[in-house]
């Protein structure tokens, strides 16, 4: 049946498109900023108000977890009001084990693993055994053990995880940041809750350092003064109290990049408002769009945010890109690269294998099914692009991954035979209204029952 509003389809067929879309879609708030803001608000001594938090699966997974921990959360479509617990979750007073269902939210799981390490008995589970259930957490769990927690887990620190942290303490914790920056952010959020000062030492590489800086920035806003070096390899935090937040979450930049990539792929027009003008990963992704030939322009808004737009572009070209700063935008940019003239290579992306799906191998498999030419390496992704439409005609799957679902929709816009996509409902993780917005912008597609 033809798509209509109100449905979150599991399978869609995108036929060859006759019209070029243009418009100003509504972008949900950044899930990265929202998850951190909500956790800090829960730990604060007072009431926090957070506006424009995304109404997504990740947000609701976190709110449900905070309520299980005894935190009062009141919310509607406009704002979330959190009554903080002053650093001590009411679940402290319970004698039985607390159980948290992390759903399919990796950031929610890992950041909560940090701040709940003071609880005497807590277990984290998931029903997404093929996705979040396989993601590693070993480095974080090892660091928490150094701070006094006792932990049982699956192989490589996978779920389920049973944590007994009643005797956590300050001191020195060594950790690797080579697989995920979320491990460092989790320790940073925990450190002010400990009874003694804590030193966190990153022993080797640090991927997605911009998200660590985001964590530090939001902690600073909440009154936490962390000491650290410029390379983000050493941090010192003393026992402190989180202060309530009054904040608004700007639009999610990887989602904006997805729309810009889709627009450039079909030479349309697009404007997106309320972007974070200081977003390191977002601005780096915009530079990547420009390197691929997309024409971008900016305008600063009076509220301190940024508006960006893209005009029709007919000179898409391949490029060699260091994608380490905008790792979550790679699927959308890879979809655009399918229609760029020449080869595009995305380097420094090994940790894409550890997302909701293996975003290197799974993306290559599904893109090739659709008629694109893609190659996977240990730390790179290579797309052999062409200005012509790809063949299409087959069935591709999103592998339980919201970013992959949207990337497949982008390449589906330019096929000769159309494209059937399964797993489309996983866009609920970061963008529940994606398919509705796509329809309102003039894209025709059909829901397969």
LINBELLIN-V815533 format. One record per residue. N is the residue number from 1. RES is the residue in one small letter. PHI is phi in degrees with one decimal (NA if undefined). PSI is psi as a letter, one per 40 degrees, with the letter a starting at -180 (999 if undefined). D_FIRST is the distance of its C-alpha to the first C-alpha in Angstrom with 2 decimals. Layout:
N | RES | PHI | PSI | D_FIRST
N | RES | PHI | PSI | D_FIRST
This chain:
1 | x | NA | i | 0.00
2 | x | -66.2 | h | 3.80
3 | x | -60.0 | i | 6.27
4 | x | -135.9 | i | 8.68
5 | x | -60.9 | i | 12.21
6 | x | 99.8 | e | 13.61
7 | x | -104.9 | i | 11.42
8 | x | -110.4 | g | 13.05
9 | x | -71.3 | i | 10.67
10 | x | -89.5 | d | 12.59
11 | x | -135.3 | h | 10.96
12 | x | -130.4 | i | 9.35
13 | x | -116.2 | h | 9.68
14 | x | -103.2 | h | 11.79
15 | x | -78.8 | i | 12.73
16 | x | -54.7 | h | 16.25
17 | x | -91.8 | h | 16.73
18 | x | -98.1 | d | 18.69
19 | x | -114.5 | i | 19.85
20 | x | -95.5 | h | 22.02
21 | x | -88.9 | i | 21.20
22 | x | -152.9 | i | 23.99
23 | x | 157.4 | a | 24.65
24 | x | -130.8 | g | 26.11
25 | x | -70.8 | i | 23.74
26 | x | -85.4 | h | 25.00
27 | x | -103.1 | h | 26.32
28 | x | -65.5 | i | 27.09
29 | x | -65.0 | i | 30.71
30 | x | -63.6 | h | 32.20
31 | x | -70.6 | d | 31.75
32 | x | -64.2 | d | 35.05
33 | x | -69.7 | d | 37.02
34 | x | -65.3 | d | 35.31
35 | x | -60.3 | d | 36.07
36 | x | -66.2 | d | 39.67
37 | x | -62.6 | d | 40.08
38 | x | -67.3 | d | 38.87
39 | x | -67.8 | d | 41.16
40 | x | -61.5 | d | 44.09
41 | x | -61.1 | d | 43.49
42 | x | -65.8 | d | 43.58
43 | x | -88.8 | e | 46.91
44 | x | -74.5 | i | 48.45
45 | x | -96.9 | g | 51.21
46 | x | 142.5 | a | 49.60
47 | x | -103.6 | h | 46.39
48 | x | -111.3 | i | 43.95
49 | x | -124.3 | h | 41.23
50 | x | -120.1 | h | 38.40
51 | x | -101.1 | i | 36.10
52 | x | 61.7 | f | 32.74
53 | x | -68.9 | i | 32.25
54 | x | -67.3 | h | 28.67
55 | x | -89.3 | g | 26.55
56 | x | -126.3 | i | 25.40
57 | x | -58.5 | d | 25.72
58 | x | -63.6 | d | 29.07
59 | x | -60.9 | d | 30.46
60 | x | -70.9 | d | 29.66
61 | x | -62.6 | d | 31.03
62 | x | -69.9 | d | 34.21
63 | x | -60.6 | d | 34.55
64 | x | -62.9 | d | 34.21
65 | x | -64.1 | d | 36.84
66 | x | -63.4 | d | 39.18
67 | x | -66.9 | d | 38.99
68 | x | -61.1 | d | 39.91
69 | x | -78.1 | e | 42.83
70 | x | 96.3 | e | 43.91
71 | x | -88.3 | h | 42.92
72 | x | -80.6 | h | 41.86
73 | x | -127.1 | h | 38.57
74 | x | -115.3 | h | 37.40
75 | x | -152.1 | i | 34.32
76 | x | -142.2 | a | 31.84
77 | x | -72.4 | e | 29.47
78 | x | -98.4 | d | 32.58
79 | x | -157.6 | i | 34.98
80 | x | -120.2 | h | 36.15
81 | x | -113.9 | h | 39.66
82 | x | -113.9 | h | 41.42
83 | x | -94.5 | h | 44.78
84 | x | -69.9 | i | 46.39
85 | x | -107.6 | e | 48.57
86 | x | 55.1 | f | 51.33
87 | x | 82.6 | e | 50.75
88 | x | -132.9 | h | 51.04
89 | x | -60.5 | h | 47.93
90 | x | -54.8 | d | 48.66
91 | x | -63.4 | e | 47.57
92 | x | -54.6 | d | 51.01
93 | x | -80.9 | e | 52.53
94 | x | -83.1 | i | 50.58
95 | x | -93.4 | e | 52.38
96 | x | -99.3 | i | 49.37
97 | x | -71.1 | h | 46.91
98 | x | -90.1 | h | 44.02
99 | x | -119.5 | h | 40.68
100 | x | -116.2 | h | 37.98
101 | x | -92.2 | h | 34.42
102 | x | -80.7 | e | 33.65
103 | x | 53.3 | b | 29.97
104 | x | -121.7 | f | 29.02
105 | x | -107.6 | g | 31.13
106 | x | -64.7 | d | 33.94
107 | x | -64.5 | d | 35.69
108 | x | -60.3 | d | 35.65
109 | x | -58.5 | d | 37.21
110 | x | -69.1 | d | 39.86
111 | x | -69.4 | d | 40.99
112 | x | -70.8 | d | 41.24
113 | x | -55.8 | d | 43.21
114 | x | -68.4 | d | 45.72
115 | x | -75.4 | e | 46.21
116 | x | -94.1 | e | 46.18
117 | x | -69.3 | e | 48.89
118 | x | -89.0 | e | 51.44
119 | x | -75.2 | i | 49.99
120 | x | -72.4 | d | 51.96
121 | x | -162.0 | h | 49.09
122 | x | -145.7 | i | 45.38
123 | x | -124.9 | h | 42.70
124 | x | -109.9 | h | 39.46
125 | x | -133.9 | i | 36.60
126 | x | -155.1 | i | 32.95
127 | x | -90.5 | e | 30.18
128 | x | -94.3 | g | 28.94
129 | x | -64.1 | d | 31.59
130 | x | -84.7 | e | 30.02
131 | x | -122.5 | c | 29.77
132 | x | -61.0 | d | 32.14
133 | x | -62.2 | e | 34.12
134 | x | -99.4 | e | 35.30
135 | x | -75.5 | h | 36.25
136 | x | -80.3 | i | 40.04
137 | x | -136.3 | e | 42.16
138 | x | -55.8 | d | 45.59
139 | x | -60.5 | d | 47.21
140 | x | -65.8 | d | 46.42
141 | x | -63.6 | d | 47.55
142 | x | -62.8 | d | 50.76
143 | x | -66.9 | d | 51.52
144 | x | -65.3 | d | 50.99
145 | x | -63.2 | d | 53.42
146 | x | -63.5 | d | 55.96
147 | x | -97.1 | e | 55.69
148 | x | 104.6 | e | 56.43
149 | x | -79.7 | i | 53.12
150 | x | -107.1 | h | 52.85
151 | x | -139.8 | h | 49.52
152 | x | -121.5 | i | 47.93
153 | x | -153.3 | i | 44.74
154 | x | -79.7 | a | 42.94
155 | x | -57.3 | h | 43.75
156 | x | 61.3 | f | 43.97
157 | x | 75.8 | f | 43.55
158 | x | -81.6 | i | 40.08
159 | x | -70.9 | i | 38.73
160 | x | -73.5 | i | 39.84
161 | x | -122.5 | h | 42.65
162 | x | -111.3 | h | 45.47
163 | x | -118.7 | h | 47.60
164 | x | -118.2 | h | 50.97
165 | x | -120.2 | f | 52.16
166 | x | -61.1 | e | 54.75
167 | x | -112.7 | f | 57.46
168 | x | -65.8 | i | 55.78
169 | x | -148.0 | i | 58.19
170 | x | -78.1 | a | 58.64
171 | x | 117.4 | a | 60.22
172 | x | -110.0 | h | 58.96
173 | x | -127.9 | h | 55.63
174 | x | -95.4 | i | 54.87
175 | x | -152.3 | i | 51.30
176 | x | -96.1 | h | 49.38
177 | x | -109.9 | e | 46.76
178 | x | -73.1 | d | 45.79
179 | x | -103.9 | d | 42.48
180 | x | -161.1 | h | 41.29
181 | x | -74.1 | e | 42.68
182 | x | -61.2 | d | 41.15
183 | x | -62.3 | d | 44.13
184 | x | -68.9 | d | 46.57
185 | x | -60.1 | d | 44.66
186 | x | -62.2 | d | 44.71
187 | x | -67.8 | d | 48.49
188 | x | -62.0 | d | 49.02
189 | x | -67.1 | d | 47.26
190 | x | -73.4 | d | 49.33
191 | x | -52.0 | d | 52.69
192 | x | -64.5 | e | 53.62
193 | x | -83.3 | e | 53.24
194 | x | -78.8 | i | 55.90
195 | x | -78.0 | e | 59.50
196 | x | -125.7 | i | 60.95
197 | x | -58.4 | i | 60.11
198 | x | -127.7 | h | 57.70
199 | x | -113.6 | h | 57.72
200 | x | -113.8 | h | 54.61
201 | x | -117.3 | h | 55.32
202 | x | -91.9 | h | 52.66
203 | x | -80.0 | d | 54.32
204 | x | -139.0 | a | 52.21
205 | x | -60.0 | i | 49.24
206 | x | -131.9 | h | 46.89
207 | x | -85.1 | i | 43.31
208 | x | 50.7 | f | 41.33
209 | x | -60.5 | d | 44.52
210 | x | -59.9 | d | 42.81
211 | x | -75.6 | d | 41.16
212 | x | -66.8 | d | 44.65
213 | x | -62.7 | d | 45.84
214 | x | -61.7 | d | 43.00
215 | x | -60.4 | d | 44.16
216 | x | -61.2 | d | 47.76
217 | x | -62.7 | d | 46.88
218 | x | -72.0 | d | 45.12
219 | x | -63.9 | d | 47.96
220 | x | -60.9 | d | 50.43
221 | x | -59.9 | d | 48.64
222 | x | -91.2 | e | 49.10
223 | x | 90.8 | e | 52.81
224 | x | -95.7 | h | 53.02
225 | x | -99.6 | h | 55.48
226 | x | -97.5 | i | 54.83
227 | x | -99.1 | h | 57.19
228 | x | -162.2 | i | 55.83
229 | x | -91.0 | i | 56.65
230 | x | -63.9 | d | 54.80
231 | x | -80.5 | e | 53.47
232 | x | 60.2 | f | 51.84
233 | x | -108.5 | e | 53.76
234 | x | -143.5 | h | 55.89
235 | x | -136.1 | i | 55.21
236 | x | -132.3 | h | 57.60
237 | x | -134.1 | h | 56.50
238 | x | -98.0 | i | 58.79
239 | x | -55.2 | h | 57.94
240 | x | -149.5 | i | 56.31
241 | x | -108.9 | h | 54.31
242 | x | -70.4 | h | 50.85
243 | x | -99.5 | i | 50.75
244 | x | -60.8 | i | 47.80
245 | x | -107.9 | i | 45.24
246 | x | -126.7 | g | 44.08
247 | x | -145.2 | i | 41.51
248 | x | -121.4 | h | 38.29
249 | x | -90.9 | h | 35.90
250 | x | -73.2 | i | 35.04
251 | x | -62.5 | i | 31.66
252 | x | -73.2 | h | 30.63
253 | x | -67.6 | d | 31.90
254 | x | -59.5 | d | 29.90
255 | x | -68.9 | d | 26.68
256 | x | -61.8 | d | 28.26
257 | x | -61.0 | d | 29.20
258 | x | -58.6 | d | 25.63
259 | x | -65.9 | d | 24.67
260 | x | -63.2 | d | 27.80
261 | x | -64.1 | d | 27.09
262 | x | -62.1 | d | 23.58
263 | x | -66.6 | d | 25.21
264 | x | -64.5 | d | 28.09
265 | x | -63.8 | d | 25.97
266 | x | -116.0 | e | 24.51
267 | x | 57.3 | f | 27.63
268 | x | -102.1 | a | 26.18
269 | x | -124.7 | i | 27.88
270 | x | -155.0 | h | 27.61
271 | x | -130.2 | h | 29.87
272 | x | -132.3 | h | 30.03
273 | x | -105.2 | i | 32.57
274 | x | 61.2 | f | 34.47
275 | x | -91.7 | i | 35.00
276 | x | -76.5 | h | 38.03
277 | x | -67.4 | e | 40.74
278 | x | -106.5 | e | 42.59
279 | x | -71.6 | h | 39.78
280 | x | -63.9 | d | 41.41
281 | x | -69.5 | d | 38.31
282 | x | -65.3 | d | 36.26
283 | x | -67.6 | d | 38.94
284 | x | -66.4 | d | 39.44
285 | x | -66.9 | d | 35.75
286 | x | -63.2 | d | 36.09
287 | x | -61.4 | d | 39.08
288 | x | -64.7 | d | 37.01
289 | x | -59.1 | d | 34.50
290 | x | -63.1 | d | 37.52
291 | x | -63.3 | d | 38.95
292 | x | -85.6 | e | 35.78
293 | x | 100.9 | e | 36.33
294 | x | -77.3 | h | 34.03
295 | x | -86.0 | h | 35.82
296 | x | -116.0 | i | 36.07
297 | x | -140.9 | i | 37.97
298 | x | -133.6 | i | 38.91
299 | x | -151.9 | h | 40.25
300 | x | -81.8 | h | 41.90
301 | x | -94.1 | i | 40.95
302 | x | -65.0 | d | 43.54
303 | x | -86.7 | e | 42.28
304 | x | 93.6 | e | 43.00
305 | x | -89.6 | a | 39.47
306 | x | -124.9 | h | 38.26
307 | x | -108.2 | h | 35.79
308 | x | -134.5 | i | 34.58
309 | x | -146.7 | i | 32.72
310 | x | -130.4 | h | 31.94
311 | x | -104.9 | i | 32.36
312 | x | -51.8 | h | 31.12
313 | x | -129.5 | h | 32.77
314 | x | -118.9 | e | 33.44
315 | x | -127.0 | f | 35.99
316 | x | -63.4 | h | 34.16
317 | x | -143.1 | i | 36.59
318 | x | -70.2 | i | 37.11
319 | x | -157.0 | i | 39.31
320 | x | -104.2 | h | 41.05
321 | x | -125.6 | h | 40.03
322 | x | -87.9 | h | 41.52
323 | x | -96.0 | e | 38.42
324 | x | -63.9 | d | 40.33
325 | x | -81.8 | d | 40.08
326 | x | -130.5 | f | 36.31
327 | x | -59.1 | d | 35.15
328 | x | -77.8 | e | 31.80
329 | x | -92.1 | e | 30.89
330 | x | -59.6 | d | 31.45
331 | x | -56.1 | d | 27.87
332 | x | -67.3 | d | 26.68
333 | x | -67.2 | d | 29.88
334 | x | -64.9 | d | 29.53
335 | x | -63.5 | d | 26.13
336 | x | -65.0 | d | 27.93
337 | x | -62.3 | d | 30.80
338 | x | -56.9 | d | 28.63
339 | x | -108.1 | e | 28.83
340 | x | -94.7 | i | 32.47
341 | x | -79.0 | h | 35.27
342 | x | 109.1 | a | 37.16
343 | x | -90.5 | i | 37.24
344 | x | -123.0 | h | 36.47
345 | x | -118.3 | h | 38.07
346 | x | -100.2 | h | 37.33
347 | x | -102.1 | i | 40.48
348 | x | 60.6 | f | 41.53
349 | x | -127.5 | f | 38.22
350 | x | -55.5 | d | 39.31
351 | x | -72.9 | e | 38.14
352 | x | -65.0 | e | 34.48
353 | x | -70.4 | e | 34.75
354 | x | -110.1 | f | 35.23
355 | x | -94.9 | a | 32.08
356 | x | -57.0 | d | 28.97
357 | x | -129.8 | i | 28.68
358 | x | -82.4 | g | 31.18
359 | x | -75.7 | e | 30.06
360 | x | -99.3 | c | 32.29
361 | x | -66.9 | d | 31.77
362 | x | -63.3 | d | 28.12
363 | x | -62.9 | d | 27.21
364 | x | -60.2 | d | 29.21
365 | x | -59.3 | d | 27.63
366 | x | -73.0 | d | 24.02
367 | x | -61.5 | d | 24.99
368 | x | -65.8 | d | 26.83
369 | x | -57.9 | d | 23.92
370 | x | -80.5 | e | 22.03
371 | x | 110.4 | e | 25.10
372 | x | -81.6 | i | 27.15
373 | x | -118.9 | h | 30.75
374 | x | -138.9 | i | 31.74
375 | x | -128.7 | h | 34.78
376 | x | -107.7 | h | 35.58
377 | x | -123.1 | i | 39.10
378 | x | -58.8 | d | 40.76
379 | x | -132.5 | f | 40.74
380 | x | -151.2 | i | 38.75
381 | x | -133.2 | h | 35.52
382 | x | -119.4 | h | 35.84
383 | x | -113.2 | h | 33.16
384 | x | -96.5 | h | 34.09
385 | x | -95.8 | i | 32.26
386 | x | -153.7 | i | 31.85
387 | x | -70.0 | e | 30.82
388 | x | -77.9 | i | 28.65
389 | x | -66.5 | i | 24.96
390 | x | -87.0 | i | 24.42
391 | x | -68.9 | d | 23.09
392 | x | 69.9 | a | 19.94
393 | x | 90.2 | e | 18.06
394 | x | -109.7 | a | 18.39
395 | x | -118.1 | h | 17.18
396 | x | -122.9 | i | 18.91
397 | x | -127.3 | i | 19.47
398 | x | -86.6 | e | 20.56
399 | x | 54.2 | f | 23.36
400 | x | 60.3 | f | 22.99
401 | x | -126.2 | h | 23.88
402 | x | -62.3 | d | 22.48
403 | x | -66.6 | d | 24.38
404 | x | -68.9 | d | 23.27
405 | x | -59.4 | d | 19.54
406 | x | -72.0 | d | 20.16
407 | x | -63.6 | d | 22.43
408 | x | -66.2 | d | 19.90
409 | x | -64.2 | d | 17.50
410 | x | -62.8 | d | 20.54
411 | x | -69.5 | d | 21.25
412 | x | -65.7 | e | 17.64
413 | x | -70.0 | d | 18.24
414 | x | -130.3 | g | 20.85
415 | x | -124.0 | i | 20.05
416 | x | -81.6 | d | 20.67
417 | x | -118.5 | e | 17.93
418 | x | 83.6 | i | 15.31
419 | x | -146.6 | h | 15.15
420 | x | -100.4 | h | 13.27
421 | x | -120.8 | h | 14.56
422 | x | -104.7 | i | 15.10
423 | x | 79.4 | f | 16.93
424 | x | -67.5 | d | 15.17
425 | x | -69.4 | e | 16.09
426 | x | -72.6 | e | 19.71
427 | x | -63.6 | e | 19.66
428 | x | -60.0 | d | 20.62
429 | x | -61.5 | d | 24.09
430 | x | -128.0 | e | 24.93
431 | x | -153.4 | g | 22.09
432 | x | -58.3 | d | 19.60
433 | x | -93.1 | e | 18.39
434 | x | -57.0 | d | 17.87
435 | x | -68.7 | d | 14.11
436 | x | -64.7 | d | 14.53
437 | x | -61.9 | d | 17.52
438 | x | -60.2 | d | 15.92
439 | x | -65.9 | d | 13.36
440 | x | -67.0 | d | 16.37
441 | x | -82.7 | e | 18.41
442 | x | 104.0 | e | 16.31
443 | x | -80.3 | h | 14.43
444 | x | -95.2 | h | 11.10
445 | x | -151.4 | i | 8.78
446 | x | -122.2 | i | 5.37
447 | x | -85.7 | h | 5.23
448 | x | -97.2 | h | 6.62
449 | x | -77.1 | 999 | 7.77
